[in-house]
């Protein structure tokens, strides 16, 4: 003779199953920012990770822009260690850049870039320049698409640096490849910038697991507001 399962027992079992699933997937709006940024993924969790879901389900997603940006910066600086090495293709880096060499000539600039680096070049006089896409120059919806598409295209690379950043170049992540693969309406060329290594302040190479939090940082722009920069992006025809 079998036992009859009541509706209440079914509900309790469903709640338990849901709680178990949430333990496996840290990105929920109910999870604390502290817990998310200290979560270490196992191999199965890395394989199941979805950048778009991690961004949309992030606990900062419902916060006002200025509040979530401040919280994201604060958390990232707590859990990351700065590097003094040259930045390499494939790395996503948050750093200080408050004194550009030609700042008086620049119409505006970001003092805290979040950059997907794609190469190193030399000027005509032999000086090194680091090249990358500053994600702060794109509106949030475009920034999310860039991160998601880049992650999916180069998933093997980003999985290798999921819990801890790698200091190995990924030469296949370059400007030409990204511009070809990203759609024209993203206006990817708007955010391409060159940086002088010796002018960089503290630089934090981000592991993949922290990119959804980094997504919610905004640029600290000099000589322009965030709204103005987003307007410049809309008007960009490059």
ZALO-234276 format. One record per residue (C-alpha): x, z, y. Coordinates in steps of 0.001 Angstrom, whole numbers. Layout:
<recs>
+---------+---------+---------+
!       x !       z !       y !
+---------+---------+---------+
!       X !       Z !       Y !
...
+---------+---------+---------+
</recs>
This chain:
<recs>
+---------+---------+---------+
!       x !       z !       y !
+---------+---------+---------+
!       0 !       0 !       0 !
!    1539 !   -1117 !    3314 !
!    1492 !     698 !    6622 !
!    -436 !    -843 !    9514 !
!    1626 !   -1366 !   12674 !
!    -233 !    -345 !   15814 !
!    -159 !   -2245 !   19102 !
!    1711 !     650 !   20681 !
!    4412 !     511 !   18007 !
!    4787 !   -3239 !   18541 !
!    5210 !   -2694 !   22277 !
!    7851 !     -28 !   21689 !
!    9718 !   -2341 !   19323 !
!    9598 !   -5212 !   21836 !
!   10961 !   -2947 !   24588 !
!   13822 !   -1880 !   22322 !
!   14641 !   -5502 !   21507 !
!   14593 !   -6402 !   25209 !
!   16904 !   -3480 !   26021 !
!   19319 !   -4587 !   23305 !
!   19380 !   -8117 !   24743 !
!   20077 !   -6773 !   28234 !
!   23041 !   -4829 !   26877 !
!   24547 !   -8108 !   25692 !
!   23918 !   -9902 !   28993 !
!   25152 !   -7843 !   31973 !
!   23724 !  -10074 !   34678 !
!   20301 !   -8680 !   35467 !
!   18927 !   -7575 !   38813 !
!   18534 !   -4067 !   37403 !
!   22216 !   -3754 !   36454 !
!   24495 !   -2073 !   38972 !
!   27169 !   -4097 !   40735 !
!   29740 !   -1536 !   39562 !
!   28832 !   -2099 !   35895 !
!   28770 !   -5894 !   36186 !
!   32213 !   -6197 !   37723 !
!   33787 !   -3909 !   35139 !
!   32120 !   -5509 !   32147 !
!   34595 !   -7040 !   29672 !
!   33197 !   -9913 !   27646 !
!   33739 !  -10415 !   23929 !
!   34137 !  -13887 !   22429 !
!   30417 !  -14337 !   21710 !
!   29413 !  -13247 !   25218 !
!   31887 !  -15672 !   26756 !
!   30444 !  -18506 !   24699 !
!   26893 !  -17616 !   25764 !
!   27738 !  -17205 !   29454 !
!   25867 !  -19422 !   31925 !
!   27187 !  -19573 !   35479 !
!   23849 !  -20597 !   36997 !
!   21998 !  -17737 !   35287 !
!   24677 !  -15205 !   36221 !
!   24332 !  -16198 !   39887 !
!   20520 !  -16278 !   39988 !
!   20145 !  -13001 !   38027 !
!   22859 !  -11162 !   39944 !
!   21818 !   -7830 !   41515 !
!   23004 !   -9087 !   44925 !
!   20669 !  -12086 !   44826 !
!   17774 !  -10276 !   46519 !
!   19871 !   -8651 !   49253 !
!   20101 !   -9946 !   52847 !
!   23046 !  -12307 !   53362 !
!   25163 !   -9989 !   55501 !
!   24569 !   -6989 !   53204 !
!   25349 !   -8784 !   49949 !
!   28462 !  -10394 !   51410 !
!   29831 !   -7029 !   52520 !
!   29039 !   -5463 !   49138 !
!   30626 !   -8349 !   47235 !
!   33861 !   -8164 !   49257 !
!   34071 !   -4408 !   48804 !
!   33580 !   -4612 !   45049 !
!   36042 !   -7481 !   44492 !
!   38807 !   -5737 !   46410 !
!   38310 !   -2653 !   44265 !
!   38596 !   -4397 !   40891 !
!   41187 !   -7118 !   41635 !
!   44923 !   -6863 !   42201 !
!   46637 !   -9055 !   44833 !
!   49224 !  -11665 !   43873 !
!   52221 !  -12999 !   45815 !
!   52653 !  -16097 !   43639 !
!   51953 !  -19688 !   44639 !
!   48340 !  -20606 !   43983 !
!   47776 !  -23069 !   41166 !
!   45261 !  -25823 !   40348 !
!   42188 !  -24396 !   38678 !
!   42451 !  -20930 !   40226 !
!   39667 !  -19568 !   42421 !
!   41189 !  -17240 !   44988 !
!   39936 !  -14932 !   47724 !
!   42518 !  -14300 !   50452 !
!   43154 !  -13454 !   54070 !
!   44066 !  -16242 !   56497 !
!   43573 !  -14837 !   59973 !
!   46439 !  -16636 !   61720 !
!   46457 !  -20386 !   60920 !
!   49449 !  -22205 !   62364 !
!   47306 !  -24408 !   64596 !
!   44427 !  -22009 !   65183 !
!   44199 !  -22859 !   68894 !
!   43588 !  -26503 !   68023 !
!   41058 !  -25813 !   65252 !
!   37390 !  -26105 !   66171 !
!   36701 !  -23162 !   63833 !
!   38178 !  -21632 !   60681 !
!   37486 !  -19093 !   57956 !
!   39628 !  -15942 !   58061 !
!   38741 !  -14951 !   54464 !
!   38637 !  -18151 !   52387 !
!   37266 !  -18355 !   48845 !
!   39123 !  -21378 !   47510 !
!   39063 !  -23458 !   44348 !
!   42645 !  -24718 !   44391 !
!   43370 !  -28217 !   43183 !
!   47033 !  -28861 !   43999 !
!   50208 !  -28408 !   46001 !
!   51656 !  -31034 !   48297 !
!   54533 !  -31342 !   50761 !
!   54463 !  -32399 !   54373 !
!   56765 !  -35114 !   55728 !
!   59303 !  -32441 !   56649 !
!   59219 !  -30979 !   53122 !
!   57060 !  -27904 !   53675 !
!   54690 !  -26800 !   50915 !
!   50940 !  -26826 !   51445 !
!   48293 !  -25514 !   49038 !
!   45147 !  -27652 !   48846 !
!   41690 !  -26586 !   47781 !
!   37957 !  -26423 !   48425 !
!   36893 !  -23443 !   50516 !
!   33535 !  -22554 !   48974 !
!   32470 !  -20665 !   52098 !
!   32052 !  -23975 !   53935 !
!   29082 !  -24952 !   51742 !
!   25526 !  -23558 !   51943 !
!   24734 !  -21141 !   49073 !
!   22653 !  -23634 !   47061 !
!   25495 !  -26175 !   47209 !
!   28105 !  -23511 !   46480 !
!   26130 !  -22561 !   43361 !
!   26027 !  -26180 !   42199 !
!   29761 !  -26621 !   42740 !
!   30564 !  -23482 !   40753 !
!   28164 !  -24352 !   37958 !
!   29235 !  -27998 !   37620 !
!   32928 !  -27116 !   37807 !
!   32501 !  -24394 !   35198 !
!   30634 !  -26687 !   32813 !
!   33106 !  -29565 !   33250 !
!   36177 !  -27380 !   32729 !
!   34658 !  -24679 !   30529 !
!   37654 !  -24416 !   28209 !
!   39932 !  -23648 !   31156 !
!   37603 !  -21053 !   32679 !
!   36972 !  -19376 !   29333 !
!   40707 !  -18768 !   28921 !
!   40746 !  -16796 !   32166 !
!   37377 !  -15156 !   31670 !
!   38342 !  -11473 !   31670 !
!   41771 !  -11745 !   33291 !
!   43196 !  -14426 !   35601 !
!   45691 !  -16902 !   34177 !
!   48787 !  -17972 !   36103 !
!   49069 !  -21379 !   34487 !
!   48362 !  -24642 !   36315 !
!   45381 !  -26776 !   35305 !
!   46490 !  -30102 !   36743 !
!   43374 !  -31872 !   35502 !
!   41356 !  -29919 !   38108 !
!   42243 !  -31961 !   41151 !
!   40597 !  -33394 !   44246 !
!   40040 !  -36854 !   42780 !
!   38455 !  -35506 !   39597 !
!   36156 !  -33119 !   41439 !
!   35086 !  -35644 !   44060 !
!   34270 !  -38163 !   41323 !
!   32263 !  -35709 !   39237 !
!   30334 !  -34001 !   42023 !
!   27475 !  -35914 !   43610 !
!   27843 !  -37354 !   47085 !
!   25028 !  -35253 !   48589 !
!   27135 !  -32131 !   47992 !
!   29494 !  -33455 !   50705 !
!   32450 !  -32012 !   48839 !
!   35002 !  -33357 !   51320 !
!   33672 !  -31023 !   54028 !
!   35343 !  -27999 !   52446 !
!   38750 !  -29461 !   51529 !
!   41469 !  -27519 !   53342 !
!   45254 !  -27087 !   53356 !
!   46922 !  -23696 !   53568 !
!   50472 !  -22589 !   54352 !
!   51556 !  -20132 !   51608 !
!   53553 !  -17818 !   53893 !
!   50536 !  -17383 !   56189 !
!   48265 !  -16154 !   53427 !
!   47421 !  -12483 !   53528 !
!   46532 !  -10525 !   50407 !
!   45420 !  -13018 !   47759 !
!   43212 !  -12208 !   44796 !
!   43062 !  -14641 !   41861 !
!   39616 !  -14130 !   40335 !
!   38828 !  -14081 !   36628 !
!   35770 !  -16106 !   35654 !
!   33651 !  -13007 !   35045 !
!   33851 !  -12128 !   38765 !
!   32873 !  -15545 !   40133 !
!   29127 !  -14762 !   40322 !
!   29956 !  -11785 !   42563 !
!   32413 !  -13865 !   44620 !
!   29632 !  -16427 !   45107 !
!   27856 !  -13910 !   47356 !
!   30752 !  -13539 !   49794 !
!   30465 !  -15437 !   53063 !
!   33231 !  -16644 !   55341 !
!   34378 !  -14700 !   58375 !
!   34492 !  -17651 !   60741 !
!   36408 !  -17657 !   63983 !
!   34948 !  -19665 !   66892 !
!   31728 !  -20477 !   64985 !
!   28845 !  -18618 !   63359 !
!   27836 !  -19041 !   59729 !
!   24682 !  -20850 !   60852 !
!   26755 !  -23277 !   62928 !
!   29095 !  -24044 !   60013 !
!   26116 !  -24804 !   57780 !
!   24769 !  -27094 !   60517 !
!   28156 !  -28883 !   60633 !
!   27902 !  -29375 !   56856 !
!   24451 !  -30945 !   57183 !
!   25747 !  -33348 !   59855 !
!   28934 !  -34222 !   57945 !
!   29221 !  -37877 !   56933 !
!   32623 !  -37936 !   55208 !
+---------+---------+---------+
</recs>
